[in-house]
């Protein structure tokens, strides 16, 4: 159910021309934050779905320690987002598709379980992976197909 909410957020991002990644944070069985990428809209390289959701959850709960929270993300977090999860003391991460270019919770790096760090968090991967991958593949396929058709390409893609 929560991963489906994250996929809905990813679809919202795609509709806005953003890389379709969504995140949901759940605490004690309740959704406390939902977000999607807004880097293009915000002109902010830190406007990743996970970071926005962490900020929203912290504001809603009135604390920075989210040690009783689970993050649901459609794509394996990058080093910045995995680092933010570490700093927020997230209890658990559930994600869909692996990220072979920037994955930081098992693919390229593993910031979730690095014994040199003072906090570790549980990771469950591959939940609705095909759906998560399909949204990303369609987005980038459409982007490539529209290049040269008067639409500016998304920078860095």
N, C-alpha and C positions, 0 to 999 in steps of 0.2 A: 504494500500500500504506500509506504513512504518513498520507495524508489519510483513508483509511478508518479508521485507528486514531483519528484526531482526531474523526471522526464518531461512533465508538463512545463516546468520552469525552463528546461532546455529548449522546448518548442517555442516558448515565448521569446527566448533569446534569438532564435533563428528568424522569427517573424520580424524582429527589429534589426536584422543584419548583423547580429552578434554571433560569435562562435557559440554553438548550442551546448552549453554546459549548465546544468542546474544542480542546486543543493538544497537540502532540507535538514534542519536540526530538530531533533526530538529529545525532550527531557521529561522523564517520568510519564511516558506514554502520550505526551501532548506535543504537537508541533509548535515550536517557539520561534522558528524563522524559516523563511523560504526566499531563495534568491536565484538569479541567473547572471551570466556575464553581462557587464555593461561597459567594457573597456572602450569601445568605439564611441558610444554615446557620451561617456564621462571624460574621454581623452585621458584616461587614468590607467596605467599599466597594472595597478593593484586591484582593479575592479573585477576580480574573479568571483564567481558564484560563492565559493566557500568562504572567502574573506568577508564578503558582504553579509552572508548568513551568520558568521561568527560575530560580527559587529552588532547585527540586529538581535541575536540571541543574548548577547551580553547586556545590551541596553534594556531589553525586555525583562531579563532576570535580575538586573541591577548588580551584576558581578562579572568579573573577568574569568574566574575559574569555572569552566564548564565541565567539571569532572564527572558529572552525572548525565552527560549528553552524548548522543550518537549523531554523527554527521552521515547523511546519505548523499552521495555525489554520483553523477552519471559517468564521470571520467576519473581515472586515478589522479589524485592531486599532484601538482607540481611541487618543487622544493619550497616555494614561497608559501603555498597553502598548507603543505604538510608541516612546515615550520610553525605556522600560525596555530595549527591544531595542537602541536606540541606545547606552544606557549599558553594556549587556552586550557590545557590539561584535559582535552577531549578524552572521553572514556573509550569510544569505539568509532570506527569508520567503516561504512559499507559503501562499496562503489561498484559501478557497472563495468565499463571497458577499461582495459589496461592502456597506458600511454607509453609507447615505446620511445617517444622523443623527449619526454619530460617527467615520466612517472617517478615519484619519490617515496612510494610506500611498497617497494618491492621490485619494480621493473629496472630502473637505473640506479636508484638509491633506496635505502629503507630508513627513513627518518622516524618511522613508527616504532621501530624496535632496535634502535641503536643504543647499545649498553653504555656508550660514553655520555649520553644525554640523561637528564634527571627525571624524565617522564617517558613512558611508553604507552601506546594505545593499541587495542586490538583492531585487527583489520579482517574484514570479510570481503572478498573480491568476486567478481563475475556475476553479480546479481543483475539480471536483465541486461547482460552484456551485449547481446545481439541487438536489442532495441536501442541501447545507448550508442553503439557503433553505427547503426543504420542512420540515426539522426545526423551524426557527424559526417558520414560518407555522403549523404544526400546534400547537406549544406555545402561541403567543399566541391562536390560534383557540379552542383548548380552554379557555384561561384566560378569555377573554371569554364563552364559552358557559356556564362554571360560575359566573360572577358572579351573586350572588343565589341560589345553590343551597346556601348554608350554608358554602361554601368561601371563606375570606378571599382577596381578590385579592393578588397579589404587589405589594408597594409599589413605586411608581414606574413601573409598567408600564401 
